[in-house]
Amino acid sequence: MNESKYRQLQQLSDRFAVLYGSRDSIVEKQTARYAHLLETFADRFGERKQVLLVSAPGRTEISGNHTDHNRGKVLTASVNLDALAAVSPRDDMTVHIHSEGYPPLTMDLKELALVEAEKNTTASLVRGIAHWLSEHGYALGGFDAAVQSTVFSGSGLSSSAAFEIMLCGIFSALYNNWAIDAVTRAKCAQYAENVYFGKPSGLLDQMSSSMGGLVAIDFQDEEPKIDAIAYDFAKKGFALVVVNTGGSHGDLTHCYSAIPNEMHAVAQYFGKANLRDVPQDTFFQSIPALRKALTLEYRDRAILRAQHFYEENKRVDNIVQALRQDDMQSFLQGIIASGQSSMMYLQNIYATPDRQEITLALMMAEQLLRGKGAWRVHGGGFAGTTLNFVPLPLLTEFKQEMEAVFGSGSAAVLDIRPEGPAVIRLD
């Protein structure tokens, strides 16, 4: 890349520190990463006068496991891993994306109808987001983009949401004067994932990436209630560590689909669309009748998952209150209780008995952190990652023990990123 642009990147150290933190020479690493991506863009598309850098973060779900799809409550945070694009506008409706590790993509935004054969592909997300934006009155245009992500697919940190919100950021920056707000971005991204990509999901992942920071979200109403929380876990002596156990989410859509489907089936018994509209006492008193009426293959599991939903909503409230009162011990106890409910009632720590990496990581974390920290299954579950709050004096030992089992680099210390998608403009 030319020397002028590299000097501009070097002058962005303060900006990079906000987006990525400042541990372990991360600012220097991000400067080199951005420079490499700009070089990749130039190699693929040639030198351009206008090149923007658009970043959207991954997310960590702290509590509220599998509640968003039934209008529940969550506590979530964006993290300092991201999907990053070097992008330039075109004067036609063609999109070219060169994404590291994936085949190049070319598509025409003149055709935005759902294409069944595209489901589960990157093209479906681009087309779905463009369709939603067009239907809601936003401007579209083509672009060339080189993309690199540190939110690896199947990691449990929501690589798809980061990519979707990055795409919303691209359209917002290039053609809408950065005027697409956080909730709109999230709804657009969820639509693309649900309808065009074909994966059922609530709004948690997209909202977390789009909002940024540590936020409590209540999805009861059509417009989510969002409550930002200022809390620095490191200053309280804890590191947020995600352990990648090596399992992939790629072939587990049926497992994820079963959770909202079973919760909705319970709600429908009461004539409601979501469990949030059914009082817990009404549900609990109706369990004998529910067992007779439900025609699901796993009817008892559906009842257990419904009970998880109700109790998890209460836990989110209690955990948020603990943070506001600076009661770290109550917070840690709430995280452990949330994880135990996911294990016993939600039942999302493994998909088949022969693949129990998550269970193993949880067992190890309990041995290492009992009485000192907290641990739980992370995100959608079944495979992928665990979330751990590790006292700083135990951090080195914890990482060593986990990486001895799950491989070098499997235990990642994350920082909470204070903002959602960001655009960086180079002169």
C-alpha positions, 0 to 999 in steps of 0.5 A, a space after each residue: 500500500 502507499 506510504 501515505 495511507 500507512 501513515 494515516 493508519 498509524 495516526 489512528 492508534 487512539 481510535 484502534 484502542 477504543 475499538 480493540 483495546 490496548 492489551 498485548 500490542 493489539 493496536 500495532 496488530 490492528 494497524 498491520 491488519 488494516 494495512 494488509 486488508 487495504 493491500 488486498 483490496 488494491 490487489 483485487 480491485 486496483 487503487 481507488 480514490 475513495 476506500 472506506 474501512 467498515 468494522 462490525 463487532 462480534 458479541 458475547 451473550 452474558 445471560 438470557 440464553 435462548 430467550 430473545 426468540 420468545 420476547 425475553 430479556 438478555 444481557 449481552 456485549 459487543 467484543 473486540 473481534 470484528 468483521 472488517 471490510 475495505 470497501 469502495 462504491 461502484 457506479 452500477 448495482 454490482 457487488 464484488 466481495 473478496 472474503 478471506 477464506 471464502 470463494 469470491 462473490 459477484 452479484 447484481 442488486 437489480 435482482 433482490 427476490 429470494 433465491 432458494 438455491 442461495 440459502 446458507 450462503 453469503 450471497 443470500 445475506 447480501 441479497 436479503 439485506 439489500 432487499 430489506 433496505 430497499 423495501 424500507 426506503 433506503 438507497 442501494 448501490 454496488 460496491 467492491 469489498 475486501 473482507 477479513 474477520 476475526 469472528 471465526 465461523 462456528 466460534 459462538 461469537 456470532 460471525 454471521 451477525 457481525 458480517 450482516 451488521 458490517 453489510 448494513 454499515 457498508 450500505 449506510 456509509 456509502 449510500 445513506 450518509 450513515 443514517 441507518 440507526 442501530 435497531 434498524 440495522 439489527 432488524 434488517 440483519 435478522 430478516 436476512 438471516 431468517 428469511 434469505 439465509 434460512 436460519 431461525 434466530 431471535 434478535 439478540 446477536 444482531 442487536 448486540 453487534 449493532 448497539 455496541 457496549 454492555 447492554 440489557 435488552 428487553 424484547 417484549 415489545 416490537 421496539 426493544 427496550 435497551 439499557 446501557 450498562 457501564 461496568 469494567 470487569 478488568 477493574 474488578 479483577 476479572 477477565 472475560 475468557 471465551 474457550 473455543 472447544 473446537 466444535 462447529 455450529 455449521 450443521 446444527 441448525 436443526 438443534 437451534 430450530 428445535 428450541 424456539 419451536 418447542 417454546 412456541 408450541 408451549 405458548 400456542 397451547 395457551 393461544 399465544 405466540 410467545 412464552 412472554 405472553 403466558 404467565 409463569 404461574 399459568 404455565 406451571 399449573 398447566 404442566 399435567 395438561 400440557 404433557 397430554 396435549 403436546 404432540 411434540 416428539 420431545 414434549 417433556 423437553 419442551 416443558 423444561 425449556 419453557 421453565 428455563 425461559 421464565 427463570 432466565 428472564 428473572 436471572 437477567 434482572 437479578 444479574 443486571 441489578 448486581 452489576 448496578 450495585 457493584 455486587 460481583 459475587 451475586 453477579 457470578 452466582 447468577 452466571 453460574 445459575 444461568 449456565 446450570 439452567 442451560 445444562 439441565 433444562 434448556 439442554 444445549 450443551 451438546 448435540 450428540 453424546 459422542 461430541 461433548 467438548 462443551 461439557 468437558 470445558 464446563 467441567 474443567 472450568 468448574 474445577 478451576 474456578 469454583 468459589 472464585 469465578 463463573 462459567 457457562 455455555 456460550 451463545 446458542 450452545 451445542 458446540 463452539 464456546 464457553 464463557 468464563 469470568 476468571 480472576 486475574 491471578 488465575 488467568 495464566 493457569 486457566 488459559 494453560 489448562 484449557 489450551 492443553 486440552 483444546 489447543 493453543 489459542 483456544 482460550 481468548 481473553 476478550 474486551 468489551 467494545 464500547 460501540 457497534 459498527 464503525 466507519 474509518 475514512 482515509 483521505 
